[in-house]
Amino acid sequence: MTWIAPSVERRELPTTAGEREMLQGWLDFHRDTLLAKCAGLTPDQLVEASAAPSTLTLLGLVRHMTEVERTWFRTRFVGQRIGNLYFTDDDPDADFHDADPAGAERDVAAFRAEFEACDKAVADRGLDETFSPRPGRTLNLRWIYVHMIEEYARHNGHADLLRERIDGATGA
């Protein structure tokens, strides 16, 4: 039997919450939205570049967001030395370029595991806590949350178009 991307029930967005809960709620909503765009598709559909001439795929977006979460939360903010999952020196866009249907189930599981690891890594850290990703630039954890929400919002728009081109599904 061929693996099918599982369905996901998006978590409810908070409407009246403190800043941290609001940021986390929006981030979780966008994570769930990307998974919802993949739900019900086969590995071959997940790697279909459905909006030519673009080579962008849904699985490429999942892999990209896995790497982006890992980089910002765990590598840059927390300082974990964990390496990249997909990026290479030879191909910094390998997350997009090397998506393979044979690895779809593994890549979706890696995405889920990564955002859970990111949440755990920053759970007890303050939004005002700062770090320097490079000399002369200081950011705080709040900036990462806002950046991640922005990153997901942009890529979920791409996912909307890709999914509609694959099977006509809209919404969610």
C-alpha positions in Angstrom: 0.0 0.0 0.0 1.3 3.5 -0.9 1.8 5.9 1.9 -0.6 8.9 1.8 0.1 12.2 3.6 -2.1 12.1 6.7 -4.9 14.5 7.4 -4.3 17.1 10.1 -6.7 19.0 12.2 -5.5 22.6 12.5 -5.3 23.9 16.0 -7.6 26.8 16.9 -6.2 30.3 16.6 -6.1 32.1 19.9 -8.2 35.3 19.8 -7.5 36.7 23.3 -4.1 35.6 24.6 -0.8 36.9 25.9 1.9 37.7 23.4 3.8 34.4 23.7 0.6 32.3 23.4 -0.6 34.4 20.4 2.7 34.0 18.6 2.9 30.3 19.3 -0.8 29.9 18.2 -0.2 31.6 14.8 3.0 29.6 14.3 1.1 26.3 15.1 -1.7 27.3 12.8 0.7 27.9 9.9 2.5 24.7 10.5 -0.8 22.8 10.5 -1.8 24.6 7.3 1.2 23.4 5.4 0.5 19.9 6.5 -3.2 20.3 5.5 -2.0 21.3 2.0 -0.2 18.0 1.8 -3.0 15.8 3.3 -4.4 13.1 1.2 -1.6 13.2 -1.5 0.7 10.5 -2.6 4.4 10.8 -2.5 4.4 11.4 -6.3 1.9 14.2 -6.0 3.9 15.8 -3.2 6.9 16.1 -5.5 4.9 17.3 -8.5 6.1 20.6 -9.8 2.6 21.7 -10.7 3.0 25.3 -11.5 5.5 25.4 -14.4 7.9 26.9 -15.0 8.5 26.8 -11.3 10.1 23.7 -9.9 8.6 24.3 -6.5 6.8 21.3 -4.9 4.8 20.7 -1.7 7.4 18.3 -0.4 10.1 20.9 -1.2 8.2 23.4 1.0 7.9 20.9 3.8 11.7 20.2 3.7 12.4 23.9 3.4 10.4 24.8 6.5 11.9 21.9 8.4 15.3 23.4 7.7 14.3 27.0 8.4 12.8 26.1 11.8 15.9 24.1 12.7 18.2 26.9 11.6 16.5 29.8 13.4 15.3 28.2 16.6 17.8 25.5 17.4 21.0 26.5 15.6 21.0 30.3 15.7 19.0 31.1 18.8 19.8 28.1 21.1 23.2 27.5 19.7 22.8 23.7 19.2 25.4 22.2 16.9 23.1 19.9 15.0 24.0 20.5 11.3 21.6 20.8 8.4 19.2 18.2 7.3 19.0 19.1 3.6 21.2 22.2 2.9 24.7 21.5 1.6 27.6 23.8 0.7 27.3 22.6 -2.9 23.5 23.1 -3.0 22.1 25.6 -0.5 18.6 24.9 -2.0 18.9 21.1 -1.7 15.7 21.2 0.4 13.8 22.2 -2.7 15.9 20.4 -5.3 16.3 16.9 -3.9 12.7 16.1 -2.8 12.2 12.4 -3.7 8.9 10.6 -3.4 10.7 7.6 -1.8 11.5 9.9 1.2 8.1 11.7 1.5 6.9 9.9 4.6 10.3 10.4 6.3 10.4 14.1 5.3 6.9 14.8 6.7 7.8 13.0 9.9 11.1 15.0 10.1 9.0 18.2 9.7 6.7 17.3 12.6 9.7 16.2 14.8 11.6 19.3 14.0 8.9 21.8 15.0 8.3 19.8 18.2 12.0 20.0 18.9 12.0 23.7 18.2 9.1 24.3 20.6 10.9 22.3 23.3 14.2 24.1 22.8 12.7 27.6 23.3 9.8 26.8 25.8 11.5 28.3 28.7 13.2 31.2 26.9 12.0 34.8 27.0 10.8 36.7 23.9 13.2 39.5 24.8 16.2 37.2 24.9 18.7 38.1 22.2 21.3 36.4 20.0 23.6 37.5 17.2 23.4 35.5 14.0 26.3 37.5 12.7 28.5 40.3 13.9 26.7 43.6 14.1 23.2 42.1 14.1 21.3 41.4 17.3 17.8 39.8 17.2 15.5 38.4 19.8 13.3 35.4 20.1 10.2 37.5 19.3 11.8 38.4 16.0 12.2 34.7 15.1 8.5 34.0 15.9 7.4 36.9 13.7 9.8 35.9 10.9 8.6 32.3 11.0 5.0 33.3 10.8 5.8 35.5 7.8 7.8 32.7 6.2 5.0 30.3 6.6 2.4 32.8 5.4 4.3 33.3 2.2 5.0 29.6 1.6 1.5 28.6 2.5 0.3 30.9 -0.3 2.6 28.9 -2.7 1.2 25.7 -1.2 -2.3 26.8 -2.0 -1.5 27.3 -5.7 0.5 24.0 -5.9 -2.3 22.0 -4.3 -5.0 23.5 -6.5 -2.9 22.6 -9.6 -2.4 19.1 -8.4 -5.9 18.0 -7.7 -8.2 21.1 -7.7 -8.4 21.2 -3.9 -8.8 24.7 -2.4 -9.3 26.0 1.0 -7.9 24.8 4.3 
